[in-house]
Amino acid sequence: MSAAALALAAAACFAWGQVLIQFGLRTVPSWRSPIYSIGGSAVLAWIFAVIFVDFRQLNLEAALIFAGVGLIFPVAVSMLSVRSNEALGPAVASAVGNVAPAFAVLGAILFLGERPGAGQLAGLALVVMGVALLALRGGTGGRQWPMWVLALPLSAALIRGAIQPAIKTALALWHEPMAAAAIGYTTSTFMILVIAGRRAWRVGPADRRGVMWFTLVGVFNGAATFLLYAALGLGSIALVAPLVALFPLIAVVLSLLILRERLPLMGLLGIAVSVAGVIVLLLPL
């Protein structure tokens, strides 16, 4: 399978994960859901890691970095994503949460002294414009939210961008992306159990249907991560990253077909503009 096909498959899995959250939220509260989604991803990650990773080459320093990243990612991102999905719907939450490259570019400008090119400035402008359109229209498919709710997916995107340098540093020491995912998801599983486990124990068993849905969400998110890694192994970031960035548009289609959630024209325009901005940021212009 080509890098482009793998990247598009990763985008589709990310989109499916966002849409399926809505089914899980019908019977399981958002605060409890990451227990099952992150746990599902951890199990899948270890299955692939055991099969494909040569742990005899393990680098302890890299493994510790992966574990340290797992204290905040994906656990914090999962909690923010589910809550934003609950309030905004999968299409809008995906679009706003997809702007992590914008934070990466801003960080390079502010802290590393890099000078942005014309393409980066254009991409940043499109991202800001797209998010502004989503914020100004005030609702989508019957949903209403205060403007501060947009801070949830934006915070998730900020975390995604912030952890990338640590992951890249660790992968330079031990280039095993599957091991990175397995170790990180394991630490995140521990963290979500610390955060929500006691409350879940007091409340009692969760609805089995919700547990199954969020476990499936975790499987799709884990599969998306592995497909992304496989795509990057075959092709360049310039090819893979823009294709994966299309997942909010796939989420729009799935939301319409499965959830019957129709977006106003302004909402569709905001999503399209923000996705275009992310793609422009990722292209080597």
Long-range contacts (C-beta under 8 A, 24 or more apart in sequence): 2-234, 2-235, 3-231, 3-232, 3-234, 3-235, 3-236, 3-239, 3-240, 4-231, 4-235, 4-239, 4-240, 4-243, 6-227, 6-228, 6-230, 6-231, 6-234, 6-240, 7-227, 7-228, 7-231, 7-235, 7-239, 7-240, 7-241, 7-243, 7-244, 8-243, 8-246, 9-227, 10-224, 10-225, 10-227, 10-228, 10-231, 10-244, 10-247, 11-224, 11-243, 11-244, 11-245, 11-246, 11-247, 11-250, 12-247, 12-250, 13-220, 13-221, 13-223, 13-224, 13-227, 14-94, 14-220, 14-221, 14-224, 14-244, 14-247, 14-250, 14-251, 15-90, 15-94, 15-247, 15-248, 15-250, 15-251, 15-254, 16-220, 16-254, 17-217, 17-220, 17-221, 17-224, 18-81, 18-85, 18-90, 18-93, 18-94, 18-247, 18-251, 19-90, 19-251, 19-254, 19-255, 19-258, 19-259, 20-213, 20-216, 20-217, 20-220, 21-81, 21-82, 21-85, 21-86, 21-90, 21-213, 21-214, 21-217, 22-85, 22-89, 22-90, 22-259, 23-213, 24-210, 24-213, 24-214, 24-217, 25-82, 25-85, 25-86, 25-210, 26-209, 26-210, 27-206, 27-207, 27-209, 27-210, 27-213, 28-206, 28-207, 28-210, 28-211, 28-213, 28-214, 30-79, 30-82, 30-83, 30-86, 31-79, 31-196, 31-199, 32-196, 32-199, 32-200, 32-203, 32-206, 33-78, 33-82, 33-210, 33-214, 33-217, 34-75, 34-78, 34-79, 34-82, 34-192, 34-196, 34-214, 35-189, 35-192, 35-193, 35-196, 35-197, 35-200, 35-214, 36-206, 36-210, 36-211, 36-214, 36-215, 36-217, 36-218, 37-78, 37-82, 37-214, 37-215, 37-217, 37-218, 37-221, 38-74, 38-75, 38-78, 38-185, 38-188, 38-189, 38-192, 38-218, 39-189, 39-215, 39-218, 40-214, 40-215, 40-216, 40-217, 40-218, 40-219, 40-222, 41-74, 41-181, 41-185, 41-218, 41-219, 41-221, 41-222, 41-225, 42-182, 42-185, 42-186, 42-188, 42-189, 42-218, 42-222, 43-218, 44-218, 44-219, 44-222, 44-223, 44-226, 45-178, 45-181, 45-182, 45-185, 45-186, 45-222, 45-225, 45-226, 46-182, 46-186, 48-178, 48-182, 48-226, 49-176, 49-178, 49-179, 49-181, 49-182, 52-178, 53-176, 53-178, 53-179, 53-182, 54-176, 55-179, 57-174, 57-176, 58-174, 58-179, 59-173, 59-174, 61-170, 61-173, 62-170, 62-171, 62-173, 62-174, 62-180, 63-170, 63-174, 63-179, 63-183, 65-166, 65-167, 65-169, 65-170, 65-173, 66-167, 66-170, 66-179, 66-180, 66-183, 66-184, 66-187, 67-183, 67-184, 67-186, 67-187, 68-166, 68-187, 69-163, 69-166, 69-167, 69-170, 69-184, 69-187, 70-183, 70-184, 70-185, 70-186, 70-187, 70-188, 70-191, 71-187, 71-188, 71-191, 72-159, 72-163, 72-191, 73-159, 73-160, 73-163, 73-184, 73-188, 74-184, 74-185, 74-188, 74-221, 75-188, 75-189, 75-191, 75-192, 75-195, 76-156, 76-159, 77-156, 77-159, 77-160, 78-188, 78-192, 79-192, 79-195, 80-152, 80-153, 80-155, 80-156, 80-159, 81-152, 81-153, 81-156, 83-152, 84-149, 84-152, 84-153, 84-156, 87-143, 87-145, 87-149, 87-152, 88-140, 88-143, 88-145, 88-149, 88-150, 88-152, 88-153, 89-140, 89-141, 89-143, 89-255, 89-259, 89-261, 90-251, 90-254, 90-255, 90-259, 90-261, 91-140, 91-248, 91-251, 91-252, 91-255, 91-261, 91-263, 91-267, 91-271, 92-134, 92-140, 92-263, 92-267, 92-270, 92-271, 93-152, 93-153, 94-247, 94-248, 94-251, 95-130, 95-134, 95-248, 95-251, 95-270, 95-271, 95-274, 95-275, 96-131, 96-134, 96-150, 96-153, 96-154, 96-157, 96-274, 97-153, 97-154, 97-156, 97-157, 98-157, 98-245, 98-247, 98-248, 98-274, 98-275, 98-278, 99-127, 99-131, 99-154, 99-157, 99-274, 99-277, 99-278, 100-157, 100-158, 100-160, 100-161, 101-161, 101-241, 101-245, 101-278, 101-281, 101-282, 102-127, 102-128, 102-157, 102-161, 102-277, 102-278, 102-281, 103-157, 103-158, 103-160, 103-161, 103-162, 104-161, 104-164, 105-281, 107-161, 107-162, 117-285, 118-285, 119-280, 119-281, 119-283, 119-285, 120-281, 120-285, 122-277, 122-280, 123-277, 123-278, 123-279, 123-280, 123-281, 123-282, 124-277, 124-281, 125-277, 126-273, 126-274, 126-276, 126-277, 126-280, 127-274, 127-277, 127-278, 127-281, 128-277, 129-273, 129-274, 129-277, 130-270, 130-271, 130-272, 130-273, 130-274, 130-275, 130-276, 130-277, 131-270, 131-274, 132-270, 133-266, 133-267, 133-269, 133-270, 133-273, 134-267, 134-270, 134-271, 134-274, 136-266, 137-264, 137-266, 137-267, 137-270, 139-264, 140-261, 140-263, 140-264, 140-267, 141-255, 141-261, 141-262, 141-263, 177-229, 177-232, 178-226, 178-229, 181-222, 181-225, 181-226, 181-229, 185-222, 237-282, 238-282, 238-283, 238-284, 241-282, 242-278, 242-279, 242-282, 242-283, 245-275, 245-278, 245-279, 245-282, 246-275, 246-279, 248-274, 248-275, 249-275
